[in-house]
Amino acid sequence: MELIEQLSWRYATKKFDDQRLLSAEQIEVIQQSFGLTATSYGLQPLKLVVVQDKAIQEQLVAHSFGQKQVGQASAVLVICVEQVVDAAFVENYFDRVQQVRNTPAEVLAPFRKHLLENFVTKPKEDLQLWASKQAYIALGNLLTTCAIHRIDSCPMEGFSPQGYDEVLGLTSRGLTATLVMPIGYRASDDFMASLAKVRRPISEVIIEIKG
């Protein structure tokens, strides 16, 4: 039940205490959590940009529809997708599998062939949609990690990817911003913190099929 208590504690923080900063150890936990996120085929078509620079954060506010929590937060997490997921990207994954697991190439060959054929023939738009879905998996994992460690957070879709790409120089890195999550500590006067959660009853959102 401890996890449920932590998830009940968290909310989309609208005002952060800009005087309280997360420790290096807390940021490390966030980074490790991102790296351990499950993704389709294990390909990880994502990168996480961790912004801890108030001047840059203030620049990002202008590309976040004026949402001030981006500037107030201790850090801003920007989940980015790879602009190119091609044969070389897939080959790198299988090279990593062989290196980490010592799996014989002949064992991996059928799966390697399947993925290469699948990704090489897919339109770029389909690959970008697939990658963006992985970003949401990562976001959910980060939200839970933050809740467990009592780190406040605010998941955001309301921002300009083009603006973020420009400010953070993401395009030159082959990335595009997909989701944003300011993290830190809630301000004592954030009125949202005291509001009850509004959720559909469990009986309405769970369907049990039993034998």
C-alpha positions as CSV (number, residue, x, y, z in Angstrom):
1,M,0.0,0.0,0.0
2,E,3.0,2.3,0.4
3,L,3.2,2.8,-3.4
4,I,-0.5,3.7,-3.5
5,E,0.1,6.3,-0.8
6,Q,2.9,7.8,-2.8
7,L,0.8,7.9,-6.0
8,S,-2.0,9.5,-4.0
9,W,0.5,12.1,-2.7
10,R,1.6,13.2,-6.1
11,Y,-0.2,15.8,-8.3
12,A,0.6,17.9,-11.3
13,T,2.6,20.6,-9.5
14,K,1.7,24.1,-10.8
15,K,4.0,26.1,-8.6
16,F,7.5,25.0,-7.5
17,D,9.6,26.4,-4.7
18,D,12.5,27.9,-6.7
19,Q,14.7,28.1,-3.6
20,R,14.8,24.3,-3.1
21,L,17.0,22.2,-5.3
22,L,17.2,18.5,-5.8
23,S,20.4,16.7,-4.9
24,A,22.8,15.1,-7.3
25,E,21.8,11.8,-5.9
26,Q,18.1,12.4,-6.6
27,I,18.9,13.5,-10.2
28,E,21.0,10.3,-10.6
29,V,18.0,8.2,-9.5
30,I,15.9,9.9,-12.1
31,Q,18.4,9.3,-14.8
32,Q,18.8,5.6,-13.8
33,S,15.0,5.2,-13.8
34,F,14.9,6.6,-17.4
35,G,17.6,4.3,-18.5
36,L,15.7,1.3,-17.1
37,T,12.4,2.2,-18.7
38,A,10.8,-0.6,-20.8
39,T,10.5,0.2,-24.6
40,S,9.2,-1.7,-27.6
41,Y,11.8,-4.3,-28.7
42,G,14.1,-2.8,-26.1
43,L,15.4,-0.3,-28.8
44,Q,15.2,2.8,-26.6
45,P,14.5,5.4,-29.4
46,L,14.7,8.1,-26.6
47,K,17.0,10.4,-24.9
48,L,16.5,12.5,-21.7
49,V,17.7,16.1,-21.5
50,V,18.1,17.3,-17.9
51,V,18.0,21.1,-17.7
52,Q,19.3,22.6,-14.5
53,D,20.1,26.1,-15.7
54,K,17.6,28.8,-14.6
55,A,18.5,31.1,-17.5
56,I,17.7,28.4,-20.0
57,Q,14.6,27.4,-18.1
58,E,13.4,30.9,-18.3
59,Q,13.9,30.8,-22.1
60,L,11.8,27.7,-22.2
61,V,8.9,29.3,-20.4
62,A,8.2,31.3,-23.5
63,H,7.9,28.1,-25.4
64,S,5.7,26.5,-22.8
65,F,2.7,28.8,-23.2
66,G,3.9,30.9,-20.2
67,Q,3.7,28.0,-17.7
68,K,6.0,29.4,-15.0
69,Q,6.7,26.0,-13.3
70,V,9.3,25.4,-16.1
71,G,11.3,28.3,-14.8
72,Q,10.7,27.6,-11.1
73,A,11.5,23.9,-11.0
74,S,14.8,22.5,-9.7
75,A,15.2,20.7,-13.1
76,V,13.3,20.3,-16.3
77,L,13.2,16.9,-17.9
78,V,12.8,16.9,-21.6
79,I,12.0,13.5,-23.1
80,C,13.2,13.4,-26.7
81,V,12.8,11.0,-29.6
82,E,15.4,10.1,-32.1
83,Q,14.7,11.6,-35.5
84,V,16.2,8.7,-37.3
85,V,15.6,5.0,-36.4
86,D,17.2,3.1,-39.2
87,A,19.1,-0.1,-40.0
88,A,22.2,1.3,-38.2
89,F,20.2,2.1,-35.1
90,V,18.8,-1.5,-35.0
91,E,22.2,-3.0,-35.7
92,N,23.7,-1.1,-32.8
93,Y,21.0,-2.6,-30.5
94,F,21.9,-6.2,-31.5
95,D,25.6,-5.4,-31.1
96,R,24.8,-4.3,-27.6
97,V,22.8,-7.5,-26.9
98,Q,25.8,-9.6,-28.0
99,Q,28.2,-7.6,-25.9
100,V,26.1,-7.7,-22.7
101,R,24.6,-11.2,-23.0
102,N,27.2,-13.0,-25.2
103,T,24.3,-14.2,-27.2
104,P,25.5,-16.0,-30.4
105,A,24.9,-14.1,-33.6
106,E,23.1,-17.1,-35.1
107,V,20.6,-17.1,-32.2
108,L,19.8,-13.4,-32.8
109,A,19.7,-13.7,-36.6
110,P,16.0,-14.3,-37.1
111,F,14.9,-11.5,-34.8
112,R,17.5,-9.2,-36.3
113,K,16.3,-9.9,-39.8
114,H,12.7,-9.3,-38.7
115,L,13.4,-6.0,-37.1
116,L,15.6,-4.7,-39.9
117,E,12.9,-5.6,-42.5
118,N,10.2,-4.0,-40.3
119,F,12.0,-0.7,-39.6
120,V,13.6,-0.1,-43.0
121,T,10.3,-0.4,-44.8
122,K,8.3,1.8,-42.4
123,P,7.5,5.4,-43.3
124,K,9.3,8.0,-41.2
125,E,6.0,9.3,-39.9
126,D,5.1,5.8,-38.6
127,L,8.5,5.5,-36.9
128,Q,8.1,8.9,-35.2
129,L,4.7,7.9,-33.9
130,W,6.1,4.6,-32.6
131,A,8.9,6.4,-30.9
132,S,6.6,9.0,-29.3
133,K,4.6,6.2,-27.7
134,Q,7.8,5.0,-26.1
135,A,8.2,8.5,-24.6
136,Y,4.9,8.2,-22.8
137,I,6.1,4.9,-21.3
138,A,9.2,6.7,-20.0
139,L,7.0,9.6,-18.7
140,G,4.9,7.2,-16.6
141,N,8.0,5.5,-15.2
142,L,9.5,8.9,-14.3
143,L,6.2,10.0,-12.6
144,T,6.2,6.9,-10.4
145,T,9.9,7.2,-9.6
146,C,9.4,10.8,-8.5
147,A,6.4,9.9,-6.4
148,I,8.3,7.1,-4.6
149,H,11.1,9.6,-3.8
150,R,8.7,12.4,-2.9
151,I,9.9,14.6,-5.8
152,D,7.2,16.8,-7.2
153,S,6.6,16.8,-10.9
154,C,4.3,18.2,-13.6
155,P,3.9,16.2,-16.8
156,M,3.4,18.5,-19.8
157,E,2.4,18.3,-23.4
158,G,1.7,22.0,-23.6
159,F,4.8,23.3,-25.1
160,S,6.3,24.1,-28.6
161,P,8.6,21.2,-29.6
162,Q,10.2,23.5,-32.2
163,G,10.9,26.1,-29.6
164,Y,12.5,23.6,-27.2
165,D,14.5,22.1,-30.1
166,E,15.9,25.5,-30.9
167,V,16.7,26.6,-27.3
168,L,18.3,23.3,-26.4
169,G,20.0,22.6,-29.8
170,L,18.2,19.3,-30.2
171,T,18.0,19.2,-34.0
172,S,21.8,19.1,-34.3
173,R,21.7,16.1,-32.0
174,G,19.2,14.3,-34.1
175,L,16.5,14.7,-31.5
176,T,13.1,16.4,-31.1
177,A,11.4,17.3,-27.8
178,T,8.3,15.2,-27.2
179,L,7.3,15.5,-23.5
180,V,8.4,17.8,-20.7
181,M,8.4,17.3,-16.9
182,P,9.6,20.0,-14.5
183,I,10.6,18.4,-11.2
184,G,11.5,19.7,-7.7
185,Y,9.6,20.7,-4.6
186,R,6.1,22.1,-4.5
187,A,5.7,25.7,-3.2
188,S,3.9,26.0,0.1
189,D,1.2,28.2,-1.5
190,D,0.5,26.0,-4.5
191,F,-3.3,25.7,-4.1
192,M,-3.4,22.6,-6.3
193,A,-1.6,20.6,-3.6
194,S,-4.5,20.6,-1.2
195,L,-7.2,19.7,-3.8
196,A,-8.6,16.2,-3.7
197,K,-7.8,14.0,-6.6
198,V,-10.6,13.7,-9.2
199,R,-10.6,10.2,-10.6
200,R,-13.2,7.8,-12.0
201,P,-14.0,5.1,-9.4
202,I,-12.0,1.9,-9.7
203,S,-15.2,0.0,-10.4
204,E,-15.6,2.1,-13.6
205,V,-12.1,1.8,-14.9
206,I,-11.3,-1.9,-14.1
207,I,-12.7,-4.8,-15.9
208,E,-11.9,-8.2,-14.4
209,I,-12.1,-11.4,-16.4
210,K,-11.7,-14.4,-14.2
211,G,-11.8,-18.1,-14.9
